[in-house]
Amino acid sequence: MKKNAVYLALTLAAAAGLMAGCGSSAEETTAAAQTEAAAETTAAASETEAETEAEAEETEASGEKPFEGQSLTISTFSFNAELLQKNVYDPFMEQTGCELIVEGGKNAERVTKIKESPDAYDVVIIGDSFITDLINEGLIAEIDSSKLTNLDALYDCAKAPFGEQYGPAYTFNRLGIVYDSAFCPIELTSWADLWSPELEGSIAIPDITATSGPLFYYATANAFGLTPGTDDDAIFEKLAELKPNVVRTYTSANDTITMLNQGEISAAVLLDYSYTSAKQASEDYVWVDPAEGSYSGFNAINILKDCENMELAEAFVDFYISYEVQLAEALDGVDSPVRKDVELTEEQAQNFTYGEETINSLLFPDWTVINDSMADWVNRWNELFSVQ
C-alpha cells in the first residue's frame, strides 16, 4: 500500500510539471489539489496498513489454532510415556489445538492391530523391520516431503531410510554388549568374544523377533565373515555353538537388565538406550562397541494410509523431528538425535548414537533380506532355542 501511495504522488507531481505552460493561478490551484490528493492517498494507505497489522495482532491474541477440533490416533512404544507427553504430545496439542490419542504396546502386537484395523490409526512410530512389514502390506501412506520443513536438518541416512516417499527416522540406536566387569570372567571387546567357553551359562541375547534380534543376527554373521540370506545355514551353526553360553533369549530389555542386576547373567547384548537405564544400577557395567562394528537400526515415524487428517499428520511428523523436540528428548535421555544441529556435551551424549563420526561408522542391515527371510529365521530360531 505504501508503494502505491508513493507512485500516485509521483505521478501527480509529474502531471503538474506538464501543465507549466498554463497561467500561474491555474498552476497554484492544480498544484494545491494534487498535493491534497496525494496526502489523502498516503493517509489512506497508512490507515489500511495499520488495520492489517491490527487484524493480525487480533488473530494472534484470539488463540486460534490451525487444527482445532481435529485428532490423530498414534501407535507408539509404551516406554518413556511421561517424557514423551511432556516433550512431544502436550506442546503439539497446545500449538495446533488438536487431540492426540496415544496407544502404546510391543512392536509385534501393534503391527498385528494395525493390520487388523488399519483405519483405527493415523500415525505409527515403530522400529525398522516392523515399518518395512507395514510398507510391504501397503498400509503406509506416501508423504509429501516438501511439507517437512525440518527434514534438511537431519543426517542423510535418517531422511528417508525406507524410501523417499516414506517418513523419516527420528532416532538412531546401535547394538552393543554390556557386561558386569565385577563378575564377568573375561574382558569383552568383540562379538566373537561372546562365544568364549568362559561365558558358559552367563549371557542373554535378543530373540530374533525382538527389535534388536535382526541386528544381532547380522552381527553374528559379520563376526564370522558370513552373509545373511546367503549363508543362513552357517550362521545358525554359529548360533548353535553359542547356545551353551545363553541363559535367555529375551523380548524385553527391561527384564534382561533385571537379570544383570540380580547376577543371573554377567553379559547381555543390548541397544544403547537400554544401557542408559542399566548403568544407573552399577558403575561396574561396561558398554562395548564391538571391534567388528556396531549394527544400527532406526525408529521411524510414518502416516497410515487411511489417515483422514493428512495435513495434521504431516505437521506432527515435522514437529517430531524439530530442533526443540530432538533436543528435549536427548537431554531427558530418551532418544539419540538425528538432527545435525543438536549439540550435546560429552556427558549428555554418553551412550547415545551421537555425532558425525559415530554415525558415519554405523553398519546397517538389509531390511529387504530380513523381511524376505524372517519367517524362515523365526522357525529355525525357535527350533534351536526353544529348550533353554
Secondary structure, 3 states (H helix, E strand, C coil): CHHHHHHHHHHHHHHHHHCCCCCHHHHHHHHHHHHHHHHHHHHHHHHHHHHHHHHHHHHHHHCCCCCCCCEEEEEECCCCHHHHHHHHHHHHHHHHCCEEEEEECCHHHHHHHHHHCHHHCCEEEEEHHHHHHHHHCCCECCCCHHHCCCHHHECHHHHCCCCCCCCCEEEEEEEEEEEECCCCCCCCCCCHHHHCHHHCCCEEEECCCCCCHHHHHHHHHHHCCCCCCCCHHHHHHHHHHHHHHEEEEECCHHHHHHHHHCCCCCEEEEEHHHHHHHCCCCCCEEEECCCCCCEEEEEEEEEECCCCCHHHHHHHHHHHCCHHHHHHHHHCCCCCCCECCCCCCCCCCCCCCCCHHHHHCCECCCHHHHHHHHHHHHHHHHHHHCCC
